[in-house]
Amino acid sequence: MMNLLHPNIALVTTRRSTGRKFDNFLVSDTLVEYKAGTHDRNTQVFPLYLYTNKENAQYTFLDVSTSTDQGTRRPNLGLEFISDIEDHLNLGFVTDGRGDLCQTFGPEDVLHYAYAVFHSPTYRTRYAEFLKIDFPRLPLTSDAGLFRALVGLGADLVALHLLEEKPPAGSEPAGGSAGSPLQRPITTFVERETGATMGAFSKSKCYSPDDGRVYLDTSNRARSSYFEGVPEEVWQFQIGGYQVLYKWLYDRRGTKGEPGRTLTPEEIAHYQRVVVALRETMRLMDEIDETIDAHGGWPIE
């Protein structure tokens, strides 16, 4: 992970699922926690770029923390793998950033393509048995149009999951209006007697599907502040076995009669952006499947 102390991005996943559906896919541009990819096994981190220092040696945590020189970087992609993509698409490879997708492709295009494929619901069900026993494998396409479309959708997903409010170049936000979807919250925060302080947080009582309310204190919902307008399917959405919207608040709850964290305005806004990111993720996952179906469906060829 020392490579993530420089400008970088990493695919975060695990090896093997544990009998349930495999949804252990994330991206990160910073250091990640041991079980970020799932609740029951250690995370595997695949940085897109590997950095070397002035002596052309790979950095250690010690010298990246004291050096102001970023050194040089190279893509963390195998030469045979790059050659396979070149042969499939008849495109040339550029070693940094993104290509034009007409004559060239770059490391970030490969990451975006992979991230889109891994978020295909059909991919996850079609290859469910294989995903139980090994790392996810990436099918390559010879259809340049499909590659370009999936790169775009994958770039949108990456931007959402990094909570980047500026949409990727060439990306059109939902509805055609300016700016990222993250800038348009679909929820409101309603403050009551308890303010923004977390209290007890029972999973069975914190969410009301009738009005999409998520209460901060389930010991007395009549006094509790809440987020309103959270769609039930978004509330239930899981990544790596974690129910995202529940887990974020659960980690800040009160315990043993003691109040939990008082959410700052920045944290309240952050939670609202996560709600949007999850809703948009669900939409994009459906669009990925529709795009693959429009180009011949599975298996990708």
QUIKAHU-V994219 format. One record per residue. N is the residue number from 1. OMEGA is omega in radians with two decimals (none if undefined). D_FIRST is the distance of its C-alpha to the first C-alpha in whole Angstrom. Layout:
{{N;OMEGA;D_FIRST} {N;OMEGA;D_FIRST}}
This chain:
{{1;3.08;0} {2;3.10;4} {3;3.12;5} {4;3.02;5} {5;3.02;7} {6;3.08;10} {7;-2.99;12} {8;3.00;10} {9;-3.08;10} {10;2.93;9} {11;-3.11;12} {12;-3.13;11} {13;3.10;14} {14;3.05;15} {15;3.11;17} {16;2.94;21} {17;-3.08;23} {18;3.07;25} {19;3.08;28} {20;3.13;28} {21;-3.11;27} {22;3.13;24} {23;-3.01;22} {24;-3.13;18} {25;3.09;17} {26;2.93;15} {27;3.11;13} {28;3.01;11} {29;3.10;10} {30;-3.13;8} {31;-3.10;6} {32;-3.13;8} {33;-3.01;11} {34;-3.12;11} {35;-3.13;14} {36;-3.06;13} {37;3.13;15} {38;-3.08;18} {39;-2.95;20} {40;3.08;20} {41;-3.06;18} {42;-3.07;14} {43;3.01;11} {44;-3.07;10} {45;-3.12;7} {46;3.13;9} {47;-3.14;8} {48;-3.14;11} {49;3.02;11} {50;-3.09;10} {51;3.00;11} {52;-3.10;13} {53;-3.08;15} {54;-3.13;19} {55;3.13;20} {56;3.06;18} {57;-3.13;15} {58;3.14;12} {59;2.89;10} {60;3.13;9} {61;-3.10;8} {62;-3.03;12} {63;3.05;13} {64;-3.12;11} {65;-3.09;12} {66;-3.07;16} {67;3.05;16} {68;3.14;18} {69;-3.13;17} {70;3.14;15} {71;3.11;16} {72;3.13;16} {73;3.07;14} {74;-3.13;15} {75;3.14;15} {76;-3.12;13} {77;-3.13;16} {78;-3.12;19} {79;3.14;22} {80;3.12;24} {81;3.11;22} {82;-3.14;23} {83;3.10;26} {84;3.14;27} {85;3.11;26} {86;-3.12;29} {87;-3.14;31} {88;-2.96;31} {89;-3.05;31} {90;3.08;33} {91;3.07;31} {92;-3.08;29} {93;2.97;25} {94;-2.90;24} {95;-3.12;21} {96;3.05;19} {97;-3.08;20} {98;3.04;22} {99;3.11;26} {100;3.10;29} {101;3.00;29} {102;3.07;33} {103;-3.06;32} {104;2.98;29} {105;-3.11;25} {106;-3.12;22} {107;-3.10;18} {108;3.03;18} {109;3.12;21} {110;3.12;20} {111;-3.12;17} {112;3.08;20} {113;-3.14;22} {114;-3.10;20} {115;3.08;19} {116;-3.13;23} {117;-3.10;24} {118;3.09;22} {119;3.02;24} {120;3.09;27} {121;3.13;29} {122;3.07;31} {123;-3.06;28} {124;3.11;27} {125;-3.11;31} {126;-3.08;32} {127;-3.07;29} {128;-3.10;28} {129;3.11;30} {130;-3.13;27} {131;3.09;24} {132;-2.97;25} {133;-3.08;25} {134;3.05;22} {135;3.03;19} {136;3.10;20} {137;-3.04;22} {138;3.04;23} {139;3.13;26} {140;3.14;27} {141;3.01;30} {142;-3.13;33} {143;-3.09;34} {144;3.11;33} {145;3.10;34} {146;3.12;32} {147;-3.13;29} {148;-3.12;29} {149;-3.13;30} {150;3.05;27} {151;3.13;25} {152;3.13;27} {153;3.10;26} {154;3.09;23} {155;3.09;22} {156;3.13;24} {157;-3.14;22} {158;3.14;19} {159;3.10;20} {160;-3.04;22} {161;2.99;19} {162;-3.12;17} {163;3.09;20} {164;-3.05;21} {165;3.04;25} {166;-3.10;26} {167;3.11;26} {168;3.13;25} {169;3.13;27} {170;-3.11;30} {171;3.09;29} {172;3.13;32} {173;-3.13;32} {174;3.10;34} {175;3.09;38} {176;3.14;37} {177;-3.04;37} {178;3.05;35} {179;3.13;32} {180;3.02;29} {181;-3.13;30} {182;3.13;28} {183;-3.10;30} {184;-3.10;33} {185;3.10;33} {186;-3.13;35} {187;3.00;35} {188;3.07;37} {189;-3.11;36} {190;-3.08;40} {191;3.12;40} {192;-3.04;43} {193;-3.06;44} {194;-3.14;40} {195;-3.12;39} {196;-3.12;35} {197;3.10;34} {198;3.05;33} {199;3.03;35} {200;-3.00;36} {201;3.12;34} {202;-3.10;35} {203;-3.09;34} {204;-3.06;37} {205;-3.00;39} {206;-3.09;36} {207;3.09;37} {208;-3.09;40} {209;-3.10;40} {210;-3.11;43} {211;3.11;42} {212;-3.13;38} {213;3.03;38} {214;-3.05;35} {215;3.11;37} {216;-3.12;35} {217;-3.08;37} {218;3.12;39} {219;3.12;41} {220;-3.06;43} {221;3.14;43} {222;-3.12;46} {223;-2.96;44} {224;2.94;41} {225;-3.08;39} {226;2.91;37} {227;-3.11;35} {228;3.11;38} {229;3.12;38} {230;3.13;35} {231;-3.06;35} {232;-3.12;36} {233;3.08;34} {234;3.09;31} {235;-3.08;31} {236;-3.00;31} {237;-3.10;28} {238;2.96;25} {239;3.12;21} {240;3.14;20} {241;3.10;23} {242;2.96;23} {243;-2.82;26} {244;-3.03;24} {245;3.08;27} {246;-3.03;28} {247;-3.11;25} {248;3.14;24} {249;-3.14;27} {250;-3.13;27} {251;-3.13;25} {252;-3.03;27} {253;2.97;30} {254;-3.14;33} {255;3.04;33} {256;3.10;37} {257;3.14;39} {258;3.10;36} {259;3.09;35} {260;-3.09;32} {261;2.96;30} {262;-3.07;32} {263;3.07;30} {264;3.04;30} {265;3.12;31} {266;3.12;27} {267;3.08;26} {268;3.11;29} {269;3.11;29} {270;-3.14;25} {271;3.13;27} {272;3.07;29} {273;3.11;26} {274;3.10;25} {275;3.13;28} {276;-3.12;29} {277;3.14;25} {278;3.11;26} {279;-3.14;30} {280;3.07;28} {281;3.12;26} {282;3.13;29} {283;-3.11;31} {284;3.09;29} {285;3.08;28} {286;-3.13;32} {287;3.09;32} {288;3.11;30} {289;3.12;32} {290;-3.14;35} {291;3.12;34} {292;3.11;33} {293;-3.13;37} {294;3.13;38} {295;3.04;37} {296;3.08;38} {297;-3.11;36} {298;-0.07;34} {299;3.09;34} {300;-3.12;32} {301;none;34}}
